[in-house]
Amino acid sequence: MSTLDRRRFLGGTVAASAAVGHTLPAWAQALDLPKALPEGVRASAVLESLPGKKPLIKLSYRPPNYETPLEYFRTAITPTDAFFVRYHLAGIPEVDAKTRKVTVGGEGANGTAAFTLDDLKRMPAVEVTAVNQCSGNRRGLFQPHVPGVEWGYGAMGCARWKGVRLKDLLDKVGLRKEAVEIVLDGADSGVSDKTPDFVKSIPTWKAIEDTTLVAYEMNGEPLPHLNGFPARIVVPGWTGTYWMKHITSINAVTKPDANFWMSAAYRIPLGKFPLVARFTSQDSAVNTPITEMVVNSLITSPANDAMAKLGAPLTVSGIAWDAGYGINAVEVSTDGGETWAAAKLGEDLGRYAFRTFSFEFAPKTKGAQSIMARATNKIGQGQTSELIANPAGYHHNVIHRITLDVA
Amino acid sequence: MRTLVIAFAALAFALPAAAQEKPVELKKAPGLDKVESNCSGCHSLDYILMNSPFPTAAVWDAEVTKMIKAFGAPISEDDAKTIAEYLKKNYGS
């Protein structure tokens, strides 16, 4: 095997550069972006480091939207310094954790209270391992393309989140029985004061679940600034839009919140997705807020377009996740989806975590070799073979497919 | 909680992400000056690059309208037209 072939065989982001490096500009040599992404992303995305972060795939500088390169998904826990960064608005203050307080109250509560980071740390701590995935992860793979941040596979990550139960904070002020939603606001804001502040609400029933947290640690360390320091909301099973960073206020309300980010953004057509968790106080006649994640999986090794040797055993590995019902099985197909065989599931880090899988396989014919993976969860939900179109480009869980070059 | 946000912002306002920002070069064509002066105050111009070249004329019109109506961008009617034309011609399908 030549040096070139060995590098391709090993896979990873160097693969494409090894093959065609001399014809591409410097930035492209480190990136092997999916060909399905808009041309503009493939031409402008670069690997760049934010403070405290490894080089991530920069989609936009300001507000910062940086995705995690695929090779960091080879473990069930995503390294904190490789965890994706996503902001809607460019005003992102560094907050002083000593003086900053999160206020809890609202007209749906009986009282008000305020907590510093130290106050939170004095309360009973809970740790949950959970996937945080942007609603628009894989938006860039939509055909036809839809406008937005054109993410590939990496607007997600799985971490161990430690903090206090949101329920414990709400108990301190007492919820009125009429409280329908809990409104969450963080320290980030728009540059213009005419830009709607990024505010989200969650239904009260979700807010008081045992696993919904105000988290101040991620993988055993304080939250990095760009992942929500000093504390953020963690809503296991639900998409990242509700995981408010730099949390400043938590308000119970008796009427549905009507701000732009609830009434106009983050909505999916009614009836198109097989979802259990519903946010009915926000339903309109045609759409409903995105809530829980759909079942999904990703092949993380070998890399797409990697070389493989005829007859030589190789391991196909990856991760699967869902909204917390738990992964039941992952199946792999090496014949373009004609037949499927069960992959071996890795360690179970909890129902909200990435579940690793592996599958042993030896290519039997030369040329292009397709490999696909699909997951099912414990309530019988699976992945889709055809994209479920929706205007904002959410919930992409089309079965992932890679191609190997067998020689 | 905008008051609170402003109070915190005043304590220590910094944009560590923006410190990493490098200039984004768009195609030199009529209207670029309006794009740069109106759009880049709120977001970096790589938003345009990554959303290209697939948008139809209607999609670019809708994006410009969204920036003004939904996000409160203070863009004059004339500039909005110039910006939409620039985007359609240089970054549209």
Contacts between the chains, C-beta under 8 A, distances in Angstrom:
chain1	res1	chain2	res2	distance
A	38	B	50	6.6
A	38	B	51	6.9
A	38	B	52	6.5
A	38	B	53	7.4
A	38	B	54	5.5
A	39	B	52	7.1
A	39	B	53	6.1
A	40	B	48	7.8
A	40	B	49	4.6
A	40	B	50	5.3
A	40	B	51	6.5
A	40	B	52	3.6
A	40	B	53	6.2
A	40	B	91	7.1
A	41	B	49	7.6
A	41	B	50	4.6
A	43	B	49	6.8
A	44	B	24	7.5
A	44	B	46	5.5
A	44	B	49	3.9
A	44	B	50	6.0
A	45	B	50	7.2
A	48	B	20	6.2
A	49	B	20	7.6
A	50	B	16	7.1
A	50	B	17	5.8
A	50	B	20	6.0
A	51	B	16	5.0
A	51	B	19	7.8
A	51	B	20	7.9
A	58	B	46	7.7
A	59	B	46	7.1
A	59	B	50	5.5
A	60	B	43	6.9
A	60	B	44	5.5
A	60	B	46	4.9
A	60	B	47	5.4
A	60	B	50	6.7
A	61	B	17	6.9
A	61	B	18	6.9
A	61	B	20	6.6
A	61	B	21	4.1
A	61	B	22	7.2
A	61	B	24	7.4
A	61	B	44	4.0
A	61	B	46	6.2
A	62	B	15	7.5
A	62	B	17	6.5
A	62	B	18	5.1
A	62	B	21	5.7
A	62	B	43	5.8
A	62	B	44	4.1
A	63	B	17	7.3
A	63	B	43	6.5
A	64	B	17	3.7
A	64	B	18	7.9
A	64	B	20	7.9
A	85	B	17	7.5
A	87	B	17	7.6
A	90	B	15	7.1
A	90	B	18	7.0
A	90	B	42	6.3
A	90	B	43	6.3
A	91	B	5	7.9
A	91	B	9	6.9
A	91	B	15	7.9
A	92	B	15	6.1
A	92	B	16	7.7
A	92	B	17	6.5
A	93	B	5	7.5
A	93	B	8	5.3
A	93	B	9	4.4
A	93	B	11	7.5
A	93	B	12	6.7
A	93	B	13	5.1
A	93	B	14	7.1
A	94	B	12	4.9
A	94	B	13	7.4
A	94	B	14	4.8
A	94	B	16	7.2
A	95	B	8	5.3
A	95	B	11	7.5
A	95	B	12	7.5
A	96	B	8	7.6
A	96	B	11	5.4
A	96	B	12	6.0
A	99	B	11	7.1
A	100	B	8	6.1
A	100	B	11	7.9
A	103	B	1	7.5
A	103	B	4	7.4
A	140	B	50	7.9
A	144	B	54	6.9
A	145	B	54	4.1
A	147	B	51	5.2
A	147	B	55	6.3
A	147	B	59	6.2
A	147	B	63	6.0
A	148	B	51	7.5
A	149	B	50	7.2
A	150	B	50	4.6
A	150	B	51	6.6
A	185	B	1	4.6
A	185	B	5	7.8
A	187	B	5	5.7
A	187	B	8	5.3
A	187	B	9	7.6
A	188	B	5	7.9
A	189	B	2	6.8
A	189	B	5	5.0
A	189	B	9	7.6
A	190	B	42	6.8
A	190	B	71	7.1
A	190	B	72	7.6
A	191	B	41	6.0
A	191	B	42	4.7
A	192	B	41	7.6
A	192	B	42	6.4
A	192	B	71	7.7
A	192	B	72	5.4
A	192	B	73	7.0
A	192	B	74	6.9
A	193	B	2	7.3
A	193	B	72	8.0
A	194	B	71	7.6
A	194	B	72	2.6
A	194	B	73	7.8
A	194	B	74	7.2
A	195	B	42	6.9
A	195	B	71	4.9
A	195	B	72	5.0
A	195	B	73	7.9
A	196	B	70	7.3
A	196	B	71	7.1
A	196	B	72	7.5
A	197	B	1	7.8
A	197	B	2	5.9
A	197	B	5	7.1
A	225	B	16	6.5
A	226	B	16	7.4
A	226	B	17	6.7
A	248	B	1	5.3
A	248	B	4	5.4
A	248	B	5	6.6
A	248	B	8	7.1
A	249	B	1	4.3
A	249	B	4	6.8
A	260	B	70	6.1
A	264	B	70	6.8
